[in-house]
Amino acid sequence: MTKPNIQVDNEIREMTDKEYEELLASGWTIKKNEEEQLTAYMREQRNALLKESDWTQVADSPVDKQAWAEYRQQLRDYPNTWTPSDKVKFPTTPEEWKVETV
């Protein structure tokens, strides 16, 4: 059985049945549309990847800024090409590109 999901402060969490009932009783809201839940979760993960790579665009960062800029643009474009599902395969980072070509 899939555990119910709940949205709390723009964060979607998988809950146990007991936690779910307790949260309902306390007045927390539930996202009813599964596609919206999946999209919100994907965007949350995507935004975290963008935040983690912010440093690559600083003037003195010792990386290929163009490659990282392309990666970051791929992340921004990802929601337009993604079909909502429980699988998310984000673009690989420039660091992973080097590993793939070796």
Backbone as CSV, one residue per row, in Angstrom:
resi,resn,N_x,N_y,N_z,CA_x,CA_y,CA_z,C_x,C_y,C_z
1,MET,0.835,-1.190,0.000,0.000,0.000,0.000,0.876,1.249,0.000
2,THR,0.544,2.196,-0.839,1.256,3.465,-0.871,0.785,4.326,0.286
3,LYS,1.736,4.862,1.003,1.377,5.733,2.118,0.880,7.062,1.558
4,PRO,-0.061,7.692,2.243,-0.558,8.980,1.760,0.516,10.054,1.848
5,ASN,0.415,11.014,0.955,1.311,12.164,0.979,0.587,13.342,1.590
6,ILE,1.345,14.243,2.156,0.774,15.452,2.745,1.705,16.613,2.444
7,GLN,1.126,17.770,2.213,1.914,18.968,1.965,1.902,19.835,3.205
8,VAL,3.104,20.193,3.643,3.266,21.045,4.806,4.279,22.113,4.442
9,ASP,3.862,23.371,4.451,4.756,24.470,4.103,5.516,24.198,2.807
10,ASN,4.799,23.861,1.747,5.356,23.590,0.415,6.280,22.392,0.365
11,GLU,6.215,21.534,1.337,7.021,20.312,1.331,6.083,19.120,1.354
12,ILE,6.322,18.179,0.446,5.494,16.979,0.392,6.252,15.860,1.085
13,ARG,5.587,15.231,2.031,6.211,14.153,2.786,5.340,12.914,2.734
14,GLU,5.983,11.752,2.698,5.247,10.503,2.782,4.992,10.209,4.257
15,MET,3.748,9.925,4.598,3.377,9.751,5.991,2.861,8.340,6.242
16,THR,2.974,7.916,7.474,2.314,6.675,7.880,0.829,6.976,8.022
17,ASP,0.016,5.947,8.064,-1.425,6.154,8.225,-1.726,6.911,9.516
18,LYS,-1.048,6.532,10.586,-1.297,7.185,11.879,-0.902,8.663,11.821
19,GLU,0.276,8.959,11.255,0.713,10.353,11.140,-0.268,11.144,10.278
20,TYR,-0.728,10.502,9.214,-1.675,11.137,8.300,-2.957,11.528,9.049
21,GLU,-3.505,10.608,9.819,-4.718,10.889,10.581,-4.496,11.993,11.608
22,GLU,-3.328,11.967,12.273,-3.028,12.994,13.270,-2.895,14.366,12.618
23,LEU,-2.255,14.390,11.469,-2.099,15.672,10.788,-3.438,16.203,10.290
24,LEU,-4.287,15.328,9.797,-5.622,15.759,9.382,-6.376,16.364,10.554
25,ALA,-6.280,15.701,11.686,-6.978,16.167,12.882,-6.446,17.519,13.349
26,SER,-5.175,17.802,13.062,-4.591,19.070,13.508,-4.816,20.204,12.509
27,GLY,-5.461,19.898,11.371,-5.808,20.963,10.437,-4.846,21.158,9.281
28,TRP,-3.916,20.276,9.079,-2.992,20.400,7.952,-3.737,20.126,6.656
29,THR,-3.284,20.739,5.563,-3.979,20.564,4.284,-3.341,19.449,3.464
30,ILE,-4.138,18.871,2.585,-3.688,17.776,1.736,-3.803,18.206,0.287
31,LYS,-2.762,17.956,-0.500,-2.865,18.178,-1.945,-3.635,17.009,-2.522
32,LYS,-4.731,17.286,-3.179,-5.601,16.225,-3.660,-5.154,15.675,-5.007
33,ASN,-4.533,16.458,-5.818,-4.183,16.037,-7.159,-2.796,15.398,-7.163
34,GLU,-2.729,14.119,-7.478,-1.449,13.398,-7.457,-0.435,14.021,-8.412
35,GLU,-0.874,14.449,-9.581,0.040,15.079,-10.540,0.640,16.345,-9.951
36,GLU,-0.162,17.122,-9.245,0.351,18.325,-8.590,1.381,17.962,-7.526
37,GLN,1.124,16.888,-6.784,2.072,16.447,-5.766,3.401,16.056,-6.401
38,LEU,3.322,15.268,-7.462,4.540,14.811,-8.135,5.308,15.995,-8.717
39,THR,4.584,16.920,-9.308,5.237,18.090,-9.896,5.868,18.950,-8.811
40,ALA,5.183,19.136,-7.708,5.742,19.926,-6.605,7.000,19.265,-6.059
41,TYR,6.970,17.948,-5.910,8.142,17.226,-5.411,9.307,17.355,-6.396
42,MET,9.029,17.185,-7.691,10.074,17.304,-8.705,10.685,18.704,-8.669
43,ARG,9.851,19.718,-8.608,10.360,21.096,-8.580,11.186,21.358,-7.318
44,GLU,10.764,20.792,-6.206,11.527,20.941,-4.971,12.933,20.353,-5.132
45,GLN,12.986,19.165,-5.710,14.285,18.516,-5.932,15.119,19.306,-6.939
46,ARG,14.480,19.775,-8.003,15.173,20.559,-9.028,15.716,21.849,-8.426
47,ASN,14.918,22.524,-7.629,15.351,23.767,-6.997,16.536,23.531,-6.070
48,ALA,16.538,22.396,-5.388,17.675,22.060,-4.517,18.943,21.877,-5.347
49,LEU,18.827,21.224,-6.507,20.002,21.046,-7.380,20.502,22.395,-7.904
50,LEU,19.588,23.281,-8.246,20.003,24.619,-8.685,20.726,25.352,-7.557
51,LYS,20.172,25.274,-6.366,20.791,25.950,-5.219,22.182,25.380,-4.931
52,GLU,22.294,24.040,-5.016,23.594,23.401,-4.764,24.647,23.798,-5.792
53,SER,24.205,24.209,-6.973,25.179,24.567,-8.017,25.327,26.077,-8.203
54,ASP,24.709,26.865,-7.346,24.848,28.335,-7.441,26.310,28.772,-7.441
55,TRP,27.104,28.132,-6.619,28.513,28.519,-6.467,29.284,28.435,-7.783
56,THR,28.827,27.627,-8.727,29.558,27.443,-9.984,29.518,28.685,-10.863
57,GLN,28.607,29.601,-10.563,28.467,30.800,-11.391,29.135,32.025,-10.780
58,VAL,29.796,31.850,-9.651,30.540,32.933,-9.022,31.792,33.200,-9.855
59,ALA,32.165,34.442,-9.959,33.268,34.848,-10.844,34.547,34.049,-10.647
60,ASP,34.921,33.739,-9.423,36.200,33.064,-9.194,36.075,31.559,-8.951
61,SER,34.939,30.954,-9.327,34.806,29.503,-9.138,35.685,28.774,-10.154
62,PRO,36.375,27.727,-9.714,37.351,27.032,-10.569,36.718,25.921,-11.424
63,VAL,35.643,26.248,-12.127,34.945,25.247,-12.939,34.674,25.827,-14.323
64,ASP,34.247,24.970,-15.216,33.832,25.394,-16.551,32.452,26.044,-16.414
65,LYS,32.446,27.366,-16.327,31.198,28.085,-16.078,30.165,27.855,-17.176
66,GLN,30.622,27.767,-18.423,29.690,27.554,-19.524,28.996,26.194,-19.392
67,ALA,29.766,25.163,-19.081,29.185,23.829,-18.920,28.165,23.827,-17.778
68,TRP,28.523,24.465,-16.679,27.602,24.517,-15.543,26.387,25.381,-15.855
69,ALA,26.572,26.451,-16.627,25.434,27.278,-17.028,24.474,26.463,-17.891
70,GLU,25.009,25.638,-18.787,24.172,24.776,-19.622,23.415,23.760,-18.772
71,TYR,24.101,23.166,-17.811,23.466,22.214,-16.893,22.320,22.890,-16.134
72,ARG,22.589,24.077,-15.621,21.577,24.795,-14.856,20.377,25.168,-15.734
73,GLN,20.640,25.490,-17.003,19.536,25.784,-17.917,18.725,24.522,-18.191
74,GLN,19.410,23.392,-18.310,18.700,22.111,-18.484,17.791,21.837,-17.291
75,LEU,18.280,22.152,-16.090,17.444,21.978,-14.890,16.222,22.893,-14.944
76,ARG,16.440,24.142,-15.372,15.307,25.073,-15.453,14.278,24.620,-16.484
77,ASP,14.754,24.029,-17.593,13.859,23.579,-18.663,13.207,22.231,-18.355
78,TYR,13.742,21.503,-17.415,13.290,20.137,-17.136,11.779,20.014,-16.918
79,PRO,11.140,20.897,-16.145,9.697,20.744,-15.927,8.877,20.754,-17.228
80,ASN,9.377,21.417,-18.263,8.639,21.487,-19.532,8.688,20.173,-20.310
81,THR,9.659,19.324,-20.023,9.811,18.077,-20.770,9.449,16.850,-19.941
82,TRP,9.243,17.030,-18.649,8.994,15.915,-17.741,7.515,15.554,-17.738
83,THR,7.249,14.273,-17.795,5.886,13.766,-17.659,5.717,13.318,-16.212
84,PRO,4.749,13.858,-15.502,4.592,13.506,-14.087,4.525,11.997,-13.856
85,SER,5.416,11.533,-13.017,5.471,10.133,-12.603,6.256,10.079,-11.310
86,ASP,6.404,8.889,-10.752,7.182,8.778,-9.522,8.674,8.641,-9.811
87,LYS,9.063,8.749,-11.077,10.471,8.675,-11.478,10.920,10.045,-11.969
88,VAL,12.069,10.477,-11.477,12.646,11.741,-11.922,14.100,11.478,-12.268
89,LYS,14.496,11.769,-13.505,15.891,11.613,-13.913,16.379,12.976,-14.383
90,PHE,17.025,13.679,-13.467,17.518,15.003,-13.793,18.750,14.909,-14.691
91,PRO,19.061,15.996,-15.402,20.284,16.015,-16.209,21.507,15.749,-15.329
92,THR,22.535,15.190,-15.941,23.773,14.938,-15.197,24.601,16.216,-15.114
93,THR,25.408,16.302,-14.072,26.254,17.482,-13.869,27.480,17.418,-14.775
94,PRO,28.122,18.551,-15.042,29.353,18.532,-15.821,30.422,17.613,-15.205
95,GLU,30.438,17.489,-13.885,31.381,16.562,-13.252,31.091,15.129,-13.685
96,GLU,29.818,14.791,-13.811,29.429,13.450,-14.258,29.713,13.257,-15.742
97,TRP,29.694,14.343,-16.529,30.013,14.236,-17.960,31.421,13.713,-18.140
98,LYS,32.327,14.228,-17.310,33.736,13.799,-17.411,33.869,12.312,-17.126
99,VAL,33.151,11.812,-16.141,33.201,10.401,-15.779,32.640,9.559,-16.909
100,GLU,31.559,10.013,-17.545,30.914,9.261,-18.614,31.795,9.133,-19.856
101,THR,32.653,10.108,-20.105,33.473,10.108,-21.317,34.797,9.377,-21.145
102,VAL,35.136,9.017,-19.917,36.413,8.338,-19.655,36.308,6.875,-20.003
